[in-house]
Amino acid sequence: MKIAVEGCCHGELEKIYAAMRHLEQREGITIDLLICCGDFQAVRNIDDLECMSVPNKYKQLGTFHKYYSGETRAPYPTLFIGGNHEASNYLWELYYGGFVCPNVYYLGHSGVVNFGDLRVGGLSGIYKSNDYRRAQHERPPYSSDTLRSAYHVREFDVKKLKSVTEPLDVFLSHDWPRNVAKHGDVAGLTRKKPFLKREIEDSSLGSPPGEDLLNTLQPSYWFAAHLHVKFAALVDHGNGRHTKFLALDKCLPKRDFMQIIDLPDKSAGDGFWLDPEWLGILRANHLNHPIGNERNANARVADQADRVKHRAWVDARLASETETETDSETRAEARLKRPPFPFAPTAPAHAPSDRRRPGTGDAPRVVHRNPQTVALLDFLELDFKLDSKPKDVTNVANVANVANVRRFPLPPPQGPFGSLVPRNLPPPPRVADKNEIDLPGDEPEPS
């Protein structure tokens, strides 16, 4: 198997596929799979751009809508994770993963999927400490704050990935694992990006959860992007296992945005198929998913015994789908290779008659129930919660039977002012914030 690994896509699918065709013709090879490491920008129409955290002057429709509408078909099977510039409304519909258009598969906010006999895991988004332990409260319509925080990695997704025990061939992230730069040519990297030197030295460059996952999962390959530079490293785990790390640039002329990786012991086989271990992890942790407003969600994940129980349930469910096979050997193999659910559009594709400029669209205000997500949850016999309003969400992980929980109304607020609102109160005290810079003119005006 030969795979093309690409850094930041930035909506340039046509150019990326053209580069792959050029490489095939020049090198006389066949590429089986394209992997994109974030900032994919699956923008279906002008309205989706309102859900992407980019200044209006930099918003571009890109070419993805042509593949979404069916005007053209992706010529290569394509797998991607999310970065920090995405149409968040669309990717939230596919939180567990799914096809964003025919032949292009999103790995989900976190996930594991198989392509032939290549097993790939990944984590979408970037690390921000302020949001890492928060519940996933972001929903359309987004505020200016939630538009950005929707891209931020959450502890719950990281802990699910740390539950994976079967070997991974490849892992994908958008930002780099912390300290991975120290395992490669640091001098060469800082010549290209001098501003990274201090962050490398004080170990602030990269994602701490990414470093944790790298040391826990120890995949054969780890691909990333985000910093718009090509960089390779070899991580020695000290137990005979090594991880080959590669970061790539964005799709621009004369930039190192693509690398062909030859995996002679791997075969594309039957294409994409769902991973049984990951399905068991999803099922075991569904009740733990924090999707409310909690600032510290205290994310919990299922223990090994619970995961084993749910994995057995998944195996039995997969087996039940292949009972009609008469050949026991064929049935055993098919049981492990359940393809993802088919693509289904949930919003109109961009129309040539739409003359609106990027940045002037109507921001979507609802979460669509993507048929792929509904089908996956039905398959796992789980309820749908992605469209729950954060303020209405109850954490049911510790409640045996929510229907039997008694609810008591709070008494009306009482106080020395009764129902009147006090006026002319002094301003609240200023609280020092290390992330805030005081500038002249910030002082409150005298009343």
N, C-alpha and C positions, 0 to 999 in steps of 0.2 A: 504494500500500500504506500502511496505517496500522498502526502497532505501539504497543502499550501497554508502557511500561517501568516496572518496579516495583523498589523497593529491596530491603530484607530481607523475605523471605516469612514466616519463622517459623511455617510450617505452616498458614497461614491461607488456603488456596486458595479455600475457599468464599466468604470475604469479598472476596477479590481479584476473583474472577469476577463476583460480585454488583456490585462497583464498576464493572467494565467494562460490564456490561449497563446500568447506570444512565447511564453516560456516553454509550453508544450511543443510548439513548432520548432523553436530554436534548439531545444535539448533532445527532441525526439522521445518525449516521455508522455505518460498519461497521469493526470492528477485525479485522485479519487474523492478528495474532500477539501473544502475550504473552511478554515477556522478563523474567526474574527474576534479580537480580544477587547471589544467594548467600543463605546461611542458609535454604535452601529447605525442608529437613527432610523428606525423603522417608521418613517413618517408617511402616513397614508394620504393626507390632505392638508390644506392650509390650517385647519382647526387644530390638528395634532401639534403643530408648531407652538401653539399656546401652552402646551404642557411640557415644553423643553426649556431648561434653564440656560438660555443663551440670549445675549442682548439682541434686540430686534434687528440691528444693522448686520448681524452675522447669521441670521436665520436663513436657511436655504431649504427648498423643498427636496432637493436631491432627486435620485432616480428610483428609490425603492417603490414608489407608488405604481410604477409600470409592472413590477413583478407581483404586487398585491392585486392589481386589477385583472391580471391575466393577459395584459397586452403582450408581455413576453414572459418566458419561463427561465428561472435560474438554471444556467447550464451545468452547474456543479452542485452536488449536495453541500449545503452550507450550515455551519454550526456557529453560534455566537453567544456571548454573554453581554450584559449591559454595562455601560460605563457611567460617566457623570454628565453626559449630554444625550439624553434619550427622550422619546415620546413616552413619558412615564404612564400616562393613562392606558396606552396600549399594552405595555409590558406588565402592568399590574393585572390586567385581564388574564395574563398567562403566567401568573406568579409561580406555578408549578412546572412551567415549561410548555412548549407547544410550537406549532408551525405558525410563523407570522405571515407567510405566504407559501405557496407550494414549493417544496424542496429546500426551504430555509427554516431551520429549527432554532428556537430560543431555548437555552438551557434552564431558564428560570432564574429567580432571585438567588437560589442555590439549587444544585441538582447534580445528578449523575445520569448519563445516557450512554448507550452503546451504538457504535457505528461499525457494522461487521463484527470483528472480534477486537476492536479498539474500544477501551473503556475510558470515558472522559468525565471528569468532574469539574465543577466550576462555581465561582462566587461572583455575582454581579455587583456593580457599584464601587464606591471608594470608602475608605475608613475616615470617619470623623468622630472623635472621642465624645463630643457632646450628645450625639445621637445613637451611639453604639448600643446602649442598654435600653433605649426607648422602645415602646411598642410601635408597631407599624400602623400609624394613625393617618397617613397621608391618603387622601381620596380626591378625585375631582369634585368640585372645582378647587384647584390648588391656590393657596395664598403664595405670596412671594417667598415665604419661609418654607412651606411644605413643598414648593416646586423644587427647591434645592435638597431638602432633607430626604425626599423620596429616593434619591440616589445613594443614600448613606447605608453602609453595611450594618446589619443588626446581629446582635449576639445570638439570637435564636437560630438564624440561618447558619452561622459558623458552628454552633454546637451540634446541629444536625449533621453537618459535614464531618465533624470530628467523630461521629458515630460510625462512619464507614470503616469496615474492617477488611473487605476484599480489595486486592491490589488495584490501583489506578495506573493506567498507562500515561494519561495526560491530565493536568489540572490547568484551569484557566482563571485568571484574575485580571482586573483592569489595572489597579495600582500594584506596585511591587511588594513582595513580602519584605518586612523590615530586615535590614542587615544583609540582604542577598547581594547587594552591590560589593560587599567586602569579599565575596567569593570569586570575583572576576577582576578585570583590568581596571582598577580604580583610577589610575593615572590617565588612561585613555578616556574614561568616562568624564572625568573632570576637565579634560582639555576641550571636550565637546560642550559640556554643561558646567562651567566653572562655579555657578551658584549652588551646585549640589554638594560642594566639598565639605562645607561645615555640617550639613545634615548627615552626610555619610559618617563623618568623624564622631558626631554625638549620638549616632544611632536613631535620629529622628526621621530619616528618610524611609518611607515605606509603611506598610500596614502591620501593626502588632498581631492582629488576628491572622493575617496572611502568613506571618512567620510561624505562628502556632500551628496552622494547618500544614505548612511545609514540613515542619518537624514531626508532625503526627502522621500524616498520610504518606509522605515520602514517595511521591509519584516518580515515574521514570523521566517525565518531561513536565516543565511548568512554563507556560507562555503568558506574557503580559504586554501592556502597552503604556498609555497614560502620559509618560514623560517625553514622548516624541523623540526617541533616540534608540538606536540599535545597541543592545548590550547582551553579552553572553556570560554565563557563570556556571561553575560546576560545584554543587553542594555535596560534600561528603558527610553522610549521616553517621559515620563511625561504626556501622554495623555491616559493612560490605555493600550497602545500598548507596546509590548516588542519584541526584536529581540534576538533569541538564536544564538550566534556566535560560530563557531567551525572551528579550523584550524587543519590540519593533516600533518603527516610526509610523506616522500617519501617511495616508495615500496622497503623495505629492511628487512631482517630477524630481528626479535625481535624489530621492530619499530612500533609505533602506526600510521599506514598509512591508516587504514580503520575503519569506524564506521557504524553500521546499525541503521538507523533511522526509527522508526515505525510511520506511519501516518494513523491511523485507519479510519479517515474520508475521506481519499482519495482513488481513484480507478484508476488502470492503464488504464481501458477503452479501447479506440481505439488507444492507443499509441501516437506517436507524431502528432501534428497538429499545423498549423501556427496560430499565434495570430493576430486577426483582429485589435486590437488597435495598435500593433507594425507595421503591414502592413500600416496602415494609417500614422503613424509617418514617416516611410521610404518614403512613397510617398510625404508627405508634405515637406520633407527636402532634396529631391534628388538634387534640383538645388543648395542648399547651401553647398553641400559636397566639402570641400576644398582639392583638389588633385593636386595642383600645387606645386611651390617651395617657397611659402610665408613662411617667418620665423614667422610672427605673422599673422595667418590667420583670426583673429577676427571672430571666428566661430559664426554664427547666426543660430537660429532654428526657425521654424514656430511658430506663436502664436496660442493661443487656438482656435480662430475662424477658422484659416486655417486648423488646425488639425481636427476639427469637420467636415469641408467640405470634407477633404480627407478620413476620416473614413466613412462618408456616401457613398462615391464613392466605397470604399472597400466592404462595406456591400452589395451594389447593385451588385458589380462584383461577389461576392461569391454567392449571391442569383441566379444570372443568370446561374450559373453552375449546380444548382439543380432544374431547372424548369421542368425537365422531371420526377421528383418524383411526384407520384400521391397523396401520403399521405402528407397532409399539415404539420402535426406534425413532421414526418420524415424529410421533406424538411427543416423545420425551424431549426432542430437540426443539420442536415448535413451542412447547410449554414455556421455554425460557426466552422466546423471541416474539413477544407481543409488540407489534408496531405501534407507534404513537397514533393518537386519534387524528382523523383527517382535518386539514385546514378548513376553516369556515370564516368568511368575512363578517365583521361586526360593525363596520362603518363604511360609508361610500369612499371610493378612491377619488383622487384628484381628477377633476374634469378640465379639459382644455378651455372650456368656456368660463371657468372660474378665474377672473382677472384680479382677484385680491392679491396684494403684495404680502410676502411673509411678514408676520408680526401684526397683521390686521384681521386675523381669524377670530372666530367665536369659540372661546374655551369650552370644551366639553364639561358637562356638569354631572354626569352620571357614570357609574361603573357598569359596563356592559357584561352580561353573563356570557362569556365566550363558550360556545358549544364544546370546544375541546376540554376546557376546564370542567364544565358540567359533566361531560362523559367520563373524565378521569375520576372525579369524585364519586360519581355513580358506580363506577367499576370498583372503587375501594369502599363503597358504602359509607361515605362521609358526607356531612352537610356542607353547604356552600356558605362561606362567611366573608368573602372578599368585598361584598357590597354593603356590609354592615356599617352603620354610622358609628364612628369611634365612641361618641358619648353614650350610645345605646348598648355597647358591647359589655357583656358580663364575662369575667374570667371564670370559665366553668371547669378549669382543671382540678379544682379542689371541691367541687360541688357534685354530690352523687346524683341528685335529681333536681334539676333547676325548676321543674314544674311545681315542686312541692315547697319551694323556698317562699316564706311569707315576707311580704314587703310592707313597710310601715312608712306613711308620709312624714316628712320632716315638719316640725311646727313652724309657723310663720316667724320670720326674724323679729326679735324684740330688742329694744335698746332705748337709751335715754332720749333719742330723738323721735321715737314712735315711727310713724310712716313718712315723716318729713326728711328731706335730704339736707344735711347741714351745709351751710355756705361759708365761704371765706376761711376755709381750713388752711393751715400752713402747708406748703409743699412737702411731699414725702422726702425723707433724708436721701441723699445720694449715696449709693453703694459702690465702692471701688470695684471696677471690673478690669482685670488685666488685659482683656482684649479690646478695651475702649480707650481711645486717645482723646484727651481734653484739648480743644482748640479755642483760641480767643473768640469770644462771642457766644460761647456755650452757656455762660452764666445766665440764670433766669432773670428776666426783666423785673424791676421793682414794681410792686402792685400799686 
